[in-house]
Amino acid sequence: MANLPSSTAIARTPAQIGAAIRRTRKQRNLTQAQLGQLVALRQAKISEIENGTPGTALTTLCDVLAALDMDLLLQPRDSRVGANIEDVF
């Protein structure tokens, strides 16, 4: 696996993606309601995304990532990395 910037998070589940979104939102001092306003979503939907609730459209996820100035990087899975994000650290 290539060396990733220290701010890079490896996420393999919707809950892990949601946790990364939550972390970034808080770092940017945004509430869920404020992020929702940026992407025309209800606060409840932002909460669902951050909690990894199934059913979020890919376009919605991309809109949220863009509003937070985040990228989605896809790469082959490194078999040396554990299945859980906690195993990485």
C-alpha positions in Angstrom: 0.0 0.0 0.0 1.3 3.4 -0.8 2.2 5.8 2.0 -0.9 7.9 2.7 -1.1 11.3 4.2 -1.6 11.2 8.0 -5.1 12.7 7.5 -6.1 9.8 5.3 -8.6 7.3 6.8 -9.1 3.8 5.6 -12.8 2.9 5.6 -14.3 -0.4 4.6 -17.8 -0.1 6.0 -20.5 2.5 5.8 -20.0 3.1 9.6 -16.3 3.8 9.0 -17.1 6.2 6.1 -19.6 7.9 8.3 -17.1 8.3 11.2 -14.6 9.9 8.8 -17.3 12.3 7.6 -18.2 13.1 11.2 -14.6 13.7 12.2 -14.0 16.1 9.2 -17.3 17.9 9.8 -16.3 18.6 13.4 -12.8 19.6 12.4 -14.5 22.2 10.2 -16.7 23.4 13.1 -19.9 22.5 11.3 -23.1 21.2 12.8 -25.0 18.5 11.1 -27.7 21.1 10.2 -25.1 23.4 8.7 -23.6 20.6 6.6 -27.1 19.6 5.6 -27.8 23.2 4.4 -24.7 23.1 2.2 -26.0 20.0 0.4 -29.7 20.6 0.7 -30.3 17.6 3.1 -32.1 17.4 6.4 -30.0 17.2 9.5 -31.5 13.7 10.1 -30.0 12.5 6.8 -26.5 13.8 7.8 -26.9 11.9 11.0 -27.9 8.7 9.1 -24.8 9.0 6.9 -22.5 9.6 9.9 -24.0 6.5 11.6 -23.5 4.3 8.6 -27.2 3.7 8.0 -27.7 1.8 4.7 -29.4 3.3 1.7 -27.6 6.5 1.1 -27.4 7.2 -2.6 -23.9 7.5 -4.0 -24.6 10.9 -5.4 -25.6 12.1 -2.0 -22.4 10.7 -0.5 -20.4 12.5 -3.2 -22.2 15.7 -2.5 -21.4 15.5 1.3 -17.8 14.6 0.6 -17.5 17.6 -1.8 -19.0 20.0 0.7 -16.4 18.9 3.2 -13.6 19.1 0.6 -13.0 15.4 0.8 -12.0 12.9 -1.9 -13.0 9.3 -2.2 -9.9 7.2 -3.2 -10.4 3.7 -4.4 -7.5 1.3 -4.5 -6.9 -2.5 -4.2 -7.2 -3.8 -0.7 -4.0 -4.5 1.1 -4.3 -7.9 2.6 -1.9 -7.0 5.4 -4.4 -4.5 6.8 -7.0 -5.9 9.2 -10.7 -5.9 8.4 -11.4 -3.4 11.1 -10.1 0.2 10.9 -9.0 -0.2 14.5 -6.5 -2.8 13.4 -4.7 -0.3 11.3 -3.4 1.7 14.3 
